[in-house]
């Protein structure tokens, strides 16, 4: 039995085994996306330094069940990477080309499904 309230849902599970009946009721309160899930954004990225180490840039803490929009901008405000998939992280290339982004500071914006935005900076180091 599922009973919706304003910002919550009450779920009651009833189990019967012949003459025995048991039930359990649990209330779940809806909140914002980040109330129930935390993530962090690394501030240093070294995609060309050591293969297999720090090769991709994306939020840390997101799982496959969460969606987000990630946009990374260069110092002139031009988008160099965009993704709406947790399976697609930035490899340090310019907009899906083989052209490597220059070393420097980049600005990122992450938007969550509930409309919240988080922004910050990352430093890309290129030592090949």
MOBEL-V86643 format. One record per run of one state. SS is the DSSP state (helix for helix, strand for strand, loop for the rest). FROM is the first residue (numbers start at 1). LEN is the number of residues. If there is no record, write none. Layout:
# MOBEL-V86643
ss | from | len
SS | FROM | LEN
SS | FROM | LEN
This chain:
# MOBEL-V86643
ss | from | len
loop | 1 | 1
strand | 2 | 3
loop | 5 | 3
strand | 8 | 10
loop | 18 | 2
strand | 20 | 10
loop | 30 | 3
helix | 33 | 4
loop | 37 | 3
strand | 40 | 1
loop | 41 | 3
strand | 44 | 2
loop | 46 | 4
strand | 50 | 1
loop | 51 | 2
strand | 53 | 1
loop | 54 | 3
strand | 57 | 1
loop | 58 | 2
strand | 60 | 1
loop | 61 | 7
strand | 68 | 6
loop | 74 | 5
strand | 79 | 5
loop | 84 | 6
strand | 90 | 1
loop | 91 | 2
strand | 93 | 1
loop | 94 | 6
strand | 100 | 1
loop | 101 | 3
strand | 104 | 9
loop | 113 | 4
strand | 117 | 8
loop | 125 | 4
